[in-house]
Amino acid sequence: MKKKVLITLGLLLGVVFVAALAYGFYLYKSVTDTVQEIHEPIDRVTDKREEKVDVERAEPISFLIAGVDSRGDDHEGRSDTIIVMTVNPGERSVKMLSIPRDTRTEIIGRGTIDKINHAYAFGGVEMTMDTVENFLNIPIDHYVSINMEGFKGLVDALGGVQVTNEFSFEYGGYTFPEGELYLSGDEALAYSRMRYEDPRGDFGRNDRQRQIVEAVIQEGAQIGSITKVGSVLNEVGKSVRTDLDLDGMWTVQSKYRGARHSVEQLEIKGNGTRIDGIYYLEIPSDEVERVQAELRGHLELN
């Protein structure tokens, strides 16, 4: 009898071991397949750094997050959302700046003055990175491009996201009361797109977009989300593109993860104006310099 029990336990342990190996292989295969799908390297050199940022040494790093206003799985279109995120692991802090899409600035590589969100339509993520670098006088080390229409699937795969709403409003067929909200993908997309009912207009919408992005980052980092890895990876493959490869992602995740616990939202202010009948947001030079100094300090640039 004792021998049968030992054999049974041995078989059970063997099954568990094989199942664990199979699940581990599934996770590894799912991750590598997704990374291959979303990896879109770019060939560009920045003149804002003397040397490339060393992620192994956990040097401060910057990312451009471009939310592309497109439909389906398409990643073409204008960048409806432009967020610059700087991460300083030494200070264990993140700063996130939303650049209003109507900001009037030089479009690098095109030689024109236009709305900053047009850079994506003219030259994709590379022209956007070059234009943002010139505007903020900081290096943009990596990019993440998100199809905002497809992004709602990622929110649903995570089980929803939690945000704090400053005032009640209705938009897109949804009602958003003041206070703590837990949003589905469709609700998160509507929440992030409303601007006409907001007394702060585009600035208010920028804040809500940053809220959603930050909430996805926080939710995705939770241990409980591992059980949803299959659906999460599937949605990431549909809606996200980045220049980071698998090794780069692992390194950033391990070296910079602790900084996510302190996220500061930055704002850049300007004045609306019309030129030849087209609305622009003009940012005063002293305001641009203020934001530049804050971001450069966070990146520990001289």
C-alpha positions as CSV (number, residue, x, y, z in Angstrom):
1,M,0.0,0.0,0.0
2,K,2.8,2.4,0.9
3,K,4.6,1.6,-2.3
4,K,1.4,2.4,-4.3
5,V,1.1,5.7,-2.6
6,L,4.7,6.6,-3.4
7,I,4.2,5.7,-7.0
8,T,1.0,7.8,-7.2
9,L,2.8,10.8,-5.6
10,G,5.7,10.3,-8.0
11,L,3.3,10.3,-11.0
12,L,1.5,13.4,-9.7
13,L,4.8,15.2,-9.2
14,G,5.9,14.1,-12.7
15,V,2.6,15.4,-14.2
16,V,3.0,18.7,-12.3
17,F,6.6,19.1,-13.4
18,V,5.8,18.4,-17.1
19,A,2.8,20.8,-16.9
20,A,5.0,23.5,-15.4
21,L,7.6,23.0,-18.2
22,A,4.9,23.1,-20.8
23,Y,3.4,26.3,-19.4
24,G,6.8,27.8,-19.1
25,F,7.5,27.0,-22.7
26,Y,4.1,28.4,-23.7
27,L,4.8,31.7,-21.9
28,Y,8.3,31.9,-23.5
29,K,6.9,31.1,-27.0
30,S,4.0,33.6,-26.5
31,V,6.4,36.3,-25.4
32,T,8.9,35.8,-28.1
33,D,6.3,35.6,-30.8
34,T,4.7,38.8,-29.5
35,V,8.0,40.7,-29.3
36,Q,8.8,39.7,-32.9
37,E,5.4,41.0,-34.0
38,I,5.7,44.4,-32.2
39,H,9.4,44.9,-32.8
40,E,10.0,47.6,-35.4
41,P,13.6,48.9,-35.2
42,I,14.5,52.3,-36.5
43,D,17.9,53.5,-37.8
44,R,18.4,56.9,-36.2
45,V,21.1,58.7,-34.3
46,T,20.4,61.5,-31.8
47,D,22.7,64.4,-31.3
48,K,21.3,65.1,-27.9
49,R,23.5,62.5,-26.2
50,E,27.3,62.1,-26.5
51,E,26.9,58.4,-25.9
52,K,24.0,56.0,-26.2
53,V,22.2,55.4,-22.9
54,D,23.5,52.4,-21.0
55,V,20.5,50.4,-19.8
56,E,22.7,47.8,-18.1
57,R,24.0,50.5,-15.8
58,A,20.4,51.8,-15.3
59,E,21.1,55.3,-16.6
60,P,18.1,57.6,-16.9
61,I,16.2,56.9,-20.0
62,S,13.4,58.5,-22.1
63,F,10.6,57.1,-24.2
64,L,8.2,58.6,-26.7
65,I,4.7,57.2,-26.4
66,A,2.7,58.0,-29.6
67,G,-1.0,57.2,-29.5
68,V,-2.0,56.9,-33.1
69,D,-5.5,57.8,-34.1
70,S,-6.3,55.0,-36.6
71,R,-8.8,52.2,-37.0
72,G,-8.4,48.4,-36.9
73,D,-4.8,47.1,-36.8
74,D,-3.4,50.0,-38.9
75,H,-0.6,52.1,-37.4
76,E,-0.7,54.9,-39.9
77,G,-2.3,58.2,-39.2
78,R,-1.7,61.2,-37.0
79,S,-0.4,60.9,-33.5
80,D,-3.4,61.9,-31.5
81,T,-1.4,61.5,-28.3
82,I,2.2,62.4,-27.7
83,I,3.6,61.6,-24.3
84,V,7.3,61.9,-23.3
85,M,8.2,59.7,-20.4
86,T,11.6,60.0,-18.6
87,V,12.6,57.4,-16.1
88,N,15.3,57.9,-13.4
89,P,15.9,54.6,-11.5
90,G,18.3,56.2,-9.1
91,E,15.6,58.6,-7.9
92,R,13.0,55.8,-8.4
93,S,10.8,58.3,-10.3
94,V,9.0,58.8,-13.6
95,K,8.0,62.0,-15.2
96,M,5.3,62.1,-17.9
97,L,4.7,65.0,-20.2
98,S,1.8,65.2,-22.7
99,I,2.5,67.5,-25.6
100,P,-0.7,69.0,-26.9
101,R,-1.3,67.8,-30.4
102,D,-1.9,71.4,-31.7
103,T,1.5,72.6,-30.5
104,R,3.1,74.8,-33.2
105,T,6.7,73.9,-33.7
106,E,9.3,73.0,-36.4
107,I,8.8,69.6,-38.1
108,I,12.3,68.3,-38.3
109,G,13.1,66.7,-41.6
110,R,10.4,68.6,-43.4
111,G,11.5,72.2,-42.9
112,T,8.1,73.5,-42.0
113,I,6.3,75.0,-38.9
114,D,3.2,73.0,-38.2
115,K,1.2,71.2,-35.6
116,I,3.5,68.7,-33.8
117,N,1.1,65.8,-34.3
118,H,1.4,66.2,-38.1
119,A,5.0,64.9,-37.8
120,Y,3.7,61.3,-37.6
121,A,1.6,61.7,-40.7
122,F,4.5,63.2,-42.6
123,G,7.3,60.9,-41.5
124,G,6.1,58.3,-39.0
125,V,7.7,57.7,-35.6
126,E,11.2,58.7,-36.7
127,M,10.1,62.2,-37.7
128,T,8.1,62.5,-34.5
129,M,11.1,61.5,-32.4
130,D,13.3,64.0,-34.2
131,T,10.7,66.8,-33.9
132,V,10.0,66.1,-30.2
133,E,13.8,66.0,-29.5
134,N,14.2,69.4,-31.1
135,F,11.2,70.8,-29.3
136,L,12.3,69.6,-25.8
137,N,16.1,69.6,-26.3
138,I,16.3,66.1,-24.8
139,P,17.2,62.7,-26.4
140,I,14.4,60.4,-27.1
141,D,16.0,57.0,-26.5
142,H,13.1,54.6,-27.5
143,Y,9.6,54.7,-28.7
144,V,6.3,52.9,-28.1
145,S,3.5,53.4,-30.7
146,I,0.0,52.5,-29.7
147,N,-3.0,52.1,-31.9
148,M,-5.5,53.8,-29.6
149,E,-8.5,52.1,-31.1
150,G,-6.9,48.7,-30.5
151,F,-5.6,49.8,-27.1
152,K,-9.0,49.2,-25.6
153,G,-8.5,45.4,-26.2
154,L,-5.4,45.6,-24.0
155,V,-7.3,47.3,-21.2
156,D,-10.0,44.6,-21.4
157,A,-7.3,41.9,-21.3
158,L,-5.9,43.3,-18.1
159,G,-9.4,43.2,-16.6
160,G,-9.9,47.0,-16.7
161,V,-8.0,49.9,-15.2
162,Q,-8.6,52.3,-12.3
163,V,-8.5,56.1,-12.6
164,T,-9.5,59.1,-10.5
165,N,-11.9,61.4,-12.3
166,E,-11.9,65.0,-11.3
167,F,-15.4,65.9,-12.5
168,S,-18.5,64.1,-13.8
169,F,-19.2,64.1,-17.5
170,E,-20.8,62.1,-20.3
171,Y,-19.1,61.1,-23.5
172,G,-19.5,58.4,-26.2
173,G,-22.6,57.0,-24.6
174,Y,-20.9,56.6,-21.2
175,T,-21.4,58.5,-17.9
176,F,-18.2,59.1,-15.8
177,P,-19.0,60.3,-12.3
178,E,-16.5,62.1,-10.2
179,G,-14.1,60.0,-8.1
180,E,-12.5,56.5,-8.4
181,L,-13.6,54.7,-11.6
182,Y,-12.8,51.2,-12.9
183,L,-13.0,51.3,-16.7
184,S,-13.4,48.7,-19.4
185,G,-11.6,49.1,-22.7
186,D,-14.4,51.0,-24.5
187,E,-14.9,53.2,-21.4
188,A,-11.2,54.0,-21.1
189,L,-11.1,55.0,-24.8
190,A,-14.1,57.3,-24.4
191,Y,-12.7,58.7,-21.1
192,S,-9.4,59.6,-22.8
193,R,-10.9,61.2,-25.9
194,M,-13.3,63.7,-24.3
195,R,-12.2,67.3,-24.5
196,Y,-15.0,69.7,-25.5
197,E,-16.8,69.4,-22.1
198,D,-13.6,69.9,-20.2
199,P,-13.0,73.5,-19.1
200,R,-9.3,72.9,-19.7
201,G,-9.9,71.5,-23.2
202,D,-6.9,69.6,-24.7
203,F,-4.9,69.9,-21.5
204,G,-7.6,68.1,-19.6
205,R,-7.8,65.4,-22.2
206,N,-4.0,65.0,-22.0
207,D,-4.3,64.4,-18.3
208,R,-6.8,61.7,-18.8
209,Q,-4.7,60.1,-21.6
210,R,-1.7,60.0,-19.2
211,Q,-4.0,58.5,-16.5
212,I,-4.9,55.6,-18.8
213,V,-1.3,55.0,-19.9
214,E,-0.1,55.0,-16.3
215,A,-2.9,52.8,-15.2
216,V,-2.1,50.2,-17.9
217,I,1.6,50.3,-16.8
218,Q,0.6,49.8,-13.2
219,E,-1.9,47.1,-13.9
220,G,0.4,45.2,-16.2
221,A,3.1,45.1,-13.6
222,Q,0.9,43.4,-11.0
223,I,1.6,39.8,-10.3
224,G,-2.1,38.9,-10.7
225,S,-1.9,39.9,-14.4
226,I,0.3,36.9,-15.1
227,T,-2.8,34.7,-15.3
228,K,-4.0,36.8,-18.2
229,V,-0.7,36.7,-20.1
230,G,-2.1,35.0,-23.2
231,S,-4.9,37.5,-23.9
232,V,-2.6,40.4,-22.8
233,L,0.1,39.4,-25.2
234,N,-2.4,38.9,-28.0
235,E,-3.7,42.4,-27.6
236,V,-0.2,43.9,-27.3
237,G,0.7,42.3,-30.6
238,K,-2.3,44.0,-32.2
239,S,-1.9,47.5,-30.8
240,V,1.7,48.1,-29.9
241,R,4.9,48.7,-31.8
242,T,8.4,49.5,-30.3
243,D,12.1,49.6,-31.3
244,L,13.0,47.6,-28.2
245,D,13.9,43.9,-28.8
246,L,13.3,41.1,-26.2
247,D,16.7,41.6,-24.5
248,G,16.1,45.3,-24.2
249,M,12.6,44.8,-22.8
250,W,13.9,42.3,-20.1
251,T,16.7,44.7,-19.2
252,V,14.4,47.8,-18.9
253,Q,11.9,45.7,-16.9
254,S,14.5,44.5,-14.4
255,K,16.5,47.7,-14.1
256,Y,13.8,50.3,-14.2
257,R,10.7,48.7,-12.8
258,G,11.0,50.3,-9.3
259,A,10.7,53.8,-10.7
260,R,7.0,53.2,-11.6
261,H,5.9,53.8,-8.0
262,S,6.5,57.5,-8.2
263,V,5.0,59.1,-11.4
264,E,4.8,62.8,-11.8
265,Q,2.5,64.3,-14.4
266,L,4.0,67.4,-16.1
267,E,2.1,70.1,-18.1
268,I,3.2,72.5,-20.7
269,K,1.0,75.6,-21.1
270,G,0.4,77.8,-24.1
271,N,-2.0,80.2,-25.8
272,G,-4.4,79.3,-28.6
273,T,-4.1,81.3,-31.8
274,R,-5.2,81.2,-35.4
275,I,-2.9,81.5,-38.4
276,D,-4.5,81.5,-41.9
277,G,-7.7,80.1,-40.3
278,I,-5.9,77.2,-38.6
279,Y,-5.9,76.7,-34.8
280,Y,-2.5,76.3,-33.2
281,L,-1.2,76.3,-29.6
282,E,1.8,78.7,-29.2
283,I,4.1,77.8,-26.3
284,P,6.0,80.8,-24.9
285,S,9.8,80.3,-25.0
286,D,10.2,80.7,-21.3
287,E,7.6,77.9,-20.8
288,V,9.4,75.6,-23.2
289,E,12.7,76.3,-21.4
290,R,11.1,75.5,-18.0
291,V,10.0,72.1,-19.2
292,Q,13.2,71.4,-21.0
293,A,15.2,72.2,-17.8
294,E,13.0,69.9,-15.7
295,L,13.3,66.9,-18.1
296,R,17.0,67.4,-18.7
297,G,17.5,67.5,-14.9
298,H,15.6,64.3,-14.5
299,L,17.7,62.7,-17.3
300,E,20.8,64.0,-15.5
301,L,22.0,65.8,-18.6
302,N,24.5,68.6,-18.3
